[in-house]
């Protein structure tokens, strides 16, 4: 898995866990 994919997966996990809000998730994915 690429570093980008790992980062994306972590961002989504953080969002699922309620650590970050949708805005931050969108910024990390975008």
N, CA, C and O of each residue as an XYZ file, in Angstrom:
120
protein
N       0.845     -1.204      0.000
C       0.000      0.000      0.000
C       0.878      1.251      0.000
O       1.882      1.328      0.707
N       0.472      2.223     -0.808
C       1.251      3.462     -0.891
C       1.093      4.296      0.377
O       0.163      4.103      1.161
N       2.014      5.216      0.552
C       1.960      6.091      1.729
C       0.684      6.922      1.703
O       0.058      7.159      2.736
N       0.311      7.360      0.500
C      -0.899      8.174      0.336
C      -2.136      7.398      0.777
O      -3.011      7.936      1.455
N      -2.195      6.138      0.385
C      -3.339      5.301      0.743
C      -3.401      5.075      2.252
O      -4.479      5.081      2.846
N      -2.250      4.877      2.855
C      -2.193      4.699      4.310
C      -2.694      5.947      5.029
O      -3.458      5.866      5.991
N      -2.245      7.107      4.537
C      -2.624      8.377      5.147
C      -4.132      8.580      5.038
O      -4.790      9.051      5.966
N      -4.654      8.208      3.869
C      -6.083      8.347      3.628
C      -6.885      7.446      4.553
O      -7.914      7.841      5.102
N      -6.380      6.207      4.713
C      -7.052      5.236      5.565
C      -7.059      5.719      7.011
O      -8.061      5.594      7.714
N      -5.933      6.269      7.443
C      -5.837      6.770      8.818
C      -6.782      7.946      9.036
O      -7.439      8.043     10.073
N      -6.843      8.842      8.043
C      -7.731      9.989      8.157
C      -9.172      9.514      8.297
O      -9.945     10.066      9.081
N      -9.525      8.486      7.529
C     -10.892      7.979      7.596
C     -11.163      7.309      8.935
O     -12.259      7.426      9.483
N     -10.162      6.606      9.462
C     -10.314      5.968     10.767
C     -10.468      7.013     11.866
O     -11.282      6.854     12.775
N      -9.678      8.085     11.775
C      -9.787      9.182     12.740
C     -11.192      9.769     12.704
O     -11.780     10.082     13.739
N     -11.721      9.913     11.481
C     -13.068     10.458     11.323
C     -14.099      9.506     11.926
O     -15.024      9.939     12.615
N     -13.937      8.224     11.667
C     -14.864      7.216     12.190
C     -14.841      7.201     13.712
O     -15.860      6.961     14.360
N     -13.665      7.459     14.272
C     -13.521      7.463     15.730
C     -13.937      8.791     16.354
O     -13.936      8.948     17.575
N     -14.291      9.743     15.493
C     -14.734     11.033     16.002
C     -13.595     11.950     16.405
O     -13.807     12.944     17.099
N     -12.389     11.618     15.973
C     -11.230     12.445     16.326
C     -11.165     13.706     15.483
O     -10.717     14.756     15.945
N     -11.618     13.591     14.235
C     -11.617     14.766     13.356
C     -13.004     14.942     12.763
O     -13.764     13.980     12.649
N     -13.334     16.174     12.385
C     -14.654     16.413     11.809
C     -14.610     16.263     10.291
O     -13.549     16.071      9.698
N     -15.784     16.355      9.682
C     -15.891     16.152      8.231
C     -15.022     17.120      7.441
O     -14.447     16.768      6.410
N     -14.939     18.351      7.948
C     -14.158     19.374      7.250
C     -12.688     18.964      7.162
O     -12.058     19.061      6.109
N     -12.162     18.504      8.300
C     -10.756     18.083      8.324
C     -10.551     16.845      7.469
O      -9.541     16.717      6.777
N     -11.512     15.939      7.520
C     -11.419     14.733      6.693
C     -11.363     15.108      5.225
O     -10.524     14.607      4.476
N     -12.260     15.991      4.818
C     -12.306     16.431      3.420
C     -10.997     17.073      3.008
O     -10.514     16.867      1.894
N     -10.421     17.860      3.920
C      -9.159     18.539      3.611
C      -8.030     17.520      3.448
O      -7.168     17.664      2.581
N      -8.050     16.487      4.299
C      -6.992     15.472      4.219
C      -7.139     14.612      2.977
O      -6.144     14.223      2.365
N      -8.377     14.314      2.603
C      -8.607     13.497      1.413
C      -8.419     14.313      0.145
O      -7.953     13.805     -0.875
N      -8.791     15.591      0.224
C      -8.701     16.445     -0.947
C      -7.267     16.803     -1.246
O      -6.998     17.523     -2.207
